Amino acid sequence: MQYSSYERVKRALEHKEADRIPFDLGGSVLTGMSIHSYARLRKYLGLPEKKIDIVDMTQQLARIDDDIIDLLGIDVRCVDPNPSDKSTLIKPVSIDGAYNKMTDEWGIEWKMPVDGGHYYDMTGQPLAEADSNGVLDAFQWPDPKDPARFATMKQRADQVVFGEKRAYILGRQFAGILETSLWMNGFEKFYCDMLVEEDYAHAMMAKITELKMQYWEKALETVGDNVLIVSEADDLASQNSLLISEDLYKKMVHPYHKQLYDFIKRKAKSKVYIFYHSCGAVKPLIPYLIEEGVDILNPVQVSATGMDTKILKKEFGKDITFWGGGVDTQQILPYGTVQQVREEVKRRIEDLSPGGGFVFSAVHNIQSDVPPENFMAMWQALQDFGKY
């Protein structure tokens, strides 16, 4: 039996097998493709040259075009909010010597080299000197309910589901609760705040949670009952370990995640699945994520400590859908041979696909150093080994 893309993804989320493993490229800003590698892929496939739309400025990600989506049989689309220009903190891209620079609606400053730049790096935090809740009260927070964010959301969502018979990931307004706190205060400062300035740290994360709930209430009301997947994130781990201890996570972050995900599921007009992104060696926190209501783990960084796909599937496969983990993107995809890519994809499919609960995607975004030959070797291996 052949399924539509929407049905294929839904069955995966229900931990059921379909005709083949669903494939995602560009369904979120966490499963996308660099504008540089995307341009090379289009040329390699003999597709017309075109101006590439940037879907995420800081990560320099390409919007995946209809011809690629149809040609590669991509099952998932991205429905993100439109940008808001309401914030007085925004400074558009300008040249500063050898760098492009900009400031986003949260007041975070970013820079990227003009020559040879691949993505923007954070260079300035608006709350770097903040030390009291009064500073938070006075800050010019973005308006999560700005109508501009939702102006075309319903039409785009309906077109994906009813017109194309595909699933989509409903995107969030910004980064995660902990991430946003770190980005706005600076990493060193906010890690210390969680230990010695607990009241401030709680007030910061409570504010981000409040803003997120306002956004999600409006977004879910806008799209109605056709949404399957909503995207949230918080990077909690590095290559080799957690970024904060398990105890600190349980005390300081876990309650806000639980509050937000409960709220999302309560406000949704139909059953929704929480897509949660954290890079790195996140395995010790997966039980907490499940308790919070997370349904989907991305990107499944297979090269990180403890992220063995066979073990992850055995321990958590009944409770979590693995979205990603299709191929190692640190070494194999950019630098391996075509045969090594093929063998890697086959191994990950064998580990993660039985019984459903797996959507194939690379580990995080396809970076600038991935040759089109290796990308297509990944795709071809999915066609060859990804049938149920």
C-alpha angles and dihedrals in degrees: 000000000000118000131203116247090255092052091045093055093043092054091050089053090049089053093247130129121244131183092291142350112282115248125216127192116157097359088128140004085263097057100041139107135252114252089238097054090040092056090050092048092053091051092046091052092049094244122152118275112250142164106275116229114223111225096181118029100195094049094036093228124172124233104240108238127227094250092057092044091053096041095050097037095238111187102197134062131194121241106183128168116264115253119267121225093187097100117097089209094069117110113181123227114294136162119262107180107290093354141075108224136189142162121223129217091272092057094252113145121222135187136189129181112258091219117050096353117157101180143347123271126207112255105165137033122203095212098043091123099034115127107159141050088244090070090055092050091054097044120112098241119194116258105248091192097052103144090224089072092060101035097113101012097106095047093049093047093049092048092054096047103034102024101039100021090228132131123242138202112231105223128224128239094246145333125316129292096260094035094053090049091051093045094050097044102030123258099261093045097049095043086055091044090059089057105037106014100045096155092056093044091051092047090051095050092041089056093051090047090052092051091048093051090052090051096046094047090056095040094050091045089051099052096038122196102337096083119106103170136037122190126230132158149179122171104230104167145045128217093282110020148002117293090225129021121269090245093051091048091051092048103040111022109021095071093055093048090050092048093049098045092046088051093050093051092046094051097044114103091219138013111305131186120223110230106203125191127202125150124212138026095344099146097111090059098047092094089055091049091052090049089051091055101261111156102177130043120205143216096005095208099214094188094059125096113280095005097119105155096214092053093043091053092048095048102036107013094106093055106031134049111219110224108186129005090114095130137357106261099188098066116351103050098044101031108018128096122260088256092051090051090050093050092047092052091048091052094050092047091051090051101043110026107065112111094007121268092123133104113185118235135135119263100277123321123344103254131220094260097061111109116222090238090063094044091053091045086057091049094046091050089053090053091048100043103022100079120109 
